[in-house]
Amino acid sequence: MGRRLILGLAVLVSGVCGQAVGFSVPVAAHVEAGNNGVSAVMHIAPDDNPTAGQPTLIIFYMSGQGQNFSVASCGCQLEVRKDGKVVSTAIVEPADETTTDGQASVTFPDEGVYDFRLTGTDGGRKFVIPYVVRANPAGGTTDAAAGTNVLMVGLASLAIVSILAYYNITRGGRYRAAPVKSR
């Protein structure tokens, strides 16, 4: 087996196990979305990682086609849905002295995937901007998830060490099998 093939297999195994363990970048963080001339970038304070059962500050950096767009006059609301049912609504209020940044506070009832709908008007045009957010379980990972993570990391480590050992032995490396002496 060639060195490149061995290294490729090691990278593949560690990558697959890393994905299974959850070492991936969140996809929904700071993505700009828009509708009917209004666009918004959503940020979840402080680290785009909401936890169920805790109040979470949602910030929107918005812009509209109309030169007079402001959060104070758009009548913006945030609707939070889970499994197609509305679980909460919040009024989006101006975040600071700028007129285009808005914020709302939301508490996710439990962990899981939620659909957000940011709605309002800009110069008489209604807009609806959708987002998808995942709320983590209260208190971090569950025991079952932590056990799975440990198992996957252990299996990945064992696979990588086994591949490297096999390569070393078959190529006559430092740890090759010693010849058996006959009596």
C-alpha positions as CSV (number, residue, x, y, z in Angstrom):
1,M,0.0,0.0,0.0
2,G,1.4,3.4,-0.9
3,R,2.1,6.1,1.6
4,R,-0.4,8.5,-0.1
5,L,-3.1,5.9,0.2
6,I,-2.4,5.3,3.9
7,L,-2.4,9.0,4.7
8,G,-5.5,9.5,2.6
9,L,-7.3,6.7,4.5
10,A,-6.2,8.2,7.9
11,V,-7.5,11.6,6.9
12,L,-10.8,10.1,5.6
13,V,-11.3,8.1,8.8
14,S,-10.6,11.1,11.0
15,G,-12.8,13.3,8.9
16,V,-15.8,10.9,9.1
17,C,-15.4,10.5,12.8
18,G,-15.0,14.2,13.3
19,Q,-18.3,14.8,11.4
20,A,-20.0,12.1,13.5
21,V,-18.8,13.7,16.7
22,G,-20.1,17.1,15.5
23,F,-16.9,19.0,14.8
24,S,-18.5,21.1,12.1
25,V,-19.0,24.7,11.4
26,P,-22.6,26.0,11.9
27,V,-24.0,26.8,8.6
28,A,-26.7,29.4,9.6
29,A,-24.4,31.8,11.4
30,H,-24.3,35.3,9.9
31,V,-26.0,34.5,6.6
32,E,-27.7,37.3,4.8
33,A,-31.3,36.7,3.7
34,G,-33.8,38.9,2.1
35,N,-37.3,39.4,0.7
36,N,-39.1,42.2,-1.1
37,G,-36.2,44.7,-1.0
38,V,-35.2,44.1,2.7
39,S,-32.2,42.1,3.7
40,A,-31.0,41.1,7.2
41,V,-28.0,39.4,8.7
42,M,-29.0,37.5,11.9
43,H,-26.6,37.2,14.9
44,I,-27.4,35.2,18.0
45,A,-25.5,36.8,21.0
46,P,-23.0,36.0,22.2
47,D,-21.7,33.2,20.0
48,D,-24.4,32.0,17.7
49,N,-25.0,29.0,19.9
50,P,-28.4,29.3,21.7
51,T,-29.3,27.1,24.7
52,A,-32.8,25.8,25.4
53,G,-34.5,27.3,28.5
54,Q,-32.3,30.4,28.6
55,P,-33.2,33.9,27.2
56,T,-31.3,34.5,23.9
57,L,-30.7,37.9,22.3
58,I,-31.3,37.8,18.5
59,I,-29.7,40.7,16.6
60,F,-30.6,41.7,13.0
61,Y,-28.4,44.0,10.9
62,M,-31.0,45.1,8.3
63,S,-31.1,47.3,5.2
64,G,-34.0,48.2,3.0
65,Q,-34.4,49.6,-0.5
66,G,-36.1,52.7,0.8
67,Q,-33.8,55.4,2.0
68,N,-36.0,55.9,5.1
69,F,-35.9,52.3,6.3
70,S,-35.7,52.0,10.1
71,V,-36.4,49.2,12.5
72,A,-38.6,51.6,14.6
73,S,-41.0,52.2,11.7
74,C,-41.0,48.8,10.0
75,G,-43.2,47.0,12.6
76,C,-40.8,44.1,12.6
77,Q,-41.7,41.0,14.5
78,L,-39.9,37.7,15.0
79,E,-42.0,34.5,14.9
80,V,-40.5,31.3,16.2
81,R,-41.8,28.0,15.0
82,K,-41.0,24.4,15.8
83,D,-42.6,21.5,13.9
84,G,-44.8,24.0,12.1
85,K,-46.3,25.4,15.3
86,V,-45.7,28.9,16.6
87,V,-44.0,28.7,19.9
88,S,-43.2,32.3,20.5
89,T,-43.4,35.8,19.0
90,A,-41.3,38.9,19.8
91,I,-41.3,42.5,18.7
92,V,-38.0,43.5,17.0
93,E,-36.8,46.8,18.6
94,P,-34.0,49.2,17.6
95,A,-30.7,47.8,19.0
96,D,-28.9,51.1,19.2
97,E,-28.7,54.6,17.8
98,T,-28.5,53.3,14.3
99,T,-31.9,52.9,12.7
100,T,-31.3,49.7,10.9
101,D,-30.1,47.3,13.7
102,G,-32.9,45.5,15.5
103,Q,-33.0,43.0,18.4
104,A,-35.4,40.6,20.1
105,S,-35.2,38.3,23.0
106,V,-36.3,34.7,22.6
107,T,-36.3,31.7,25.0
108,F,-36.3,28.3,23.2
109,P,-38.6,25.9,25.1
110,D,-36.4,22.9,24.4
111,E,-33.5,21.7,22.2
112,G,-34.1,21.2,18.5
113,V,-34.4,23.0,15.2
114,Y,-36.6,26.1,15.0
115,D,-37.8,28.2,12.1
116,F,-37.6,31.9,12.4
117,R,-39.7,34.4,10.4
118,L,-38.7,38.0,10.5
119,T,-41.7,40.1,9.2
120,G,-42.4,43.7,8.7
121,T,-42.9,46.5,6.1
122,D,-40.7,48.8,4.2
123,G,-42.5,51.7,2.4
124,G,-45.7,49.7,2.3
125,R,-44.1,46.5,1.0
126,K,-44.4,43.5,3.3
127,F,-41.4,41.3,3.8
128,V,-40.9,37.8,5.3
129,I,-37.3,36.7,5.9
130,P,-36.9,33.0,7.0
131,Y,-34.0,31.6,9.1
132,V,-33.3,28.2,10.6
133,V,-31.8,28.0,14.1
134,R,-30.8,25.0,16.3
135,A,-31.1,25.3,20.1
136,N,-28.7,23.2,22.1
137,P,-29.9,21.2,25.1
138,A,-29.8,23.0,28.5
139,G,-26.6,22.1,30.3
140,G,-24.5,21.1,27.2
141,T,-24.5,17.7,25.5
142,T,-26.6,14.8,26.8
143,D,-25.0,11.8,28.4
144,A,-25.9,9.6,25.4
145,A,-24.3,12.1,23.0
146,A,-21.2,12.4,25.1
147,G,-20.8,8.6,25.2
148,T,-21.2,8.4,21.4
149,N,-18.6,11.1,21.0
150,V,-16.1,9.3,23.2
151,L,-16.7,6.0,21.3
152,M,-16.3,7.7,17.9
153,V,-13.0,9.4,18.9
154,G,-11.7,6.1,20.3
155,L,-12.6,4.2,17.1
156,A,-11.0,6.9,14.9
157,S,-7.8,6.8,17.0
158,L,-7.6,3.0,16.9
159,A,-8.2,3.0,13.1
160,I,-5.4,5.6,12.5
161,V,-2.9,3.8,14.7
162,S,-3.7,0.5,13.1
163,I,-3.2,1.8,9.6
164,L,0.1,3.5,10.5
165,A,1.3,0.3,12.3
166,Y,0.4,-1.9,9.4
167,Y,2.2,0.4,7.0
168,N,5.3,0.5,9.3
169,I,5.4,-3.3,9.6
170,T,4.9,-4.1,5.9
171,R,7.5,-1.6,4.9
172,G,10.2,-3.0,7.2
173,G,10.2,-0.1,9.5
174,R,11.6,0.2,13.0
175,Y,8.9,-2.0,14.5
176,R,8.9,-4.8,12.0
177,A,8.4,-8.3,13.2
178,A,11.6,-10.0,14.3
179,P,12.5,-13.3,12.7
180,V,11.6,-16.4,14.7
181,K,14.7,-18.4,15.8
182,S,14.4,-22.1,15.5
183,R,15.9,-24.4,18.2
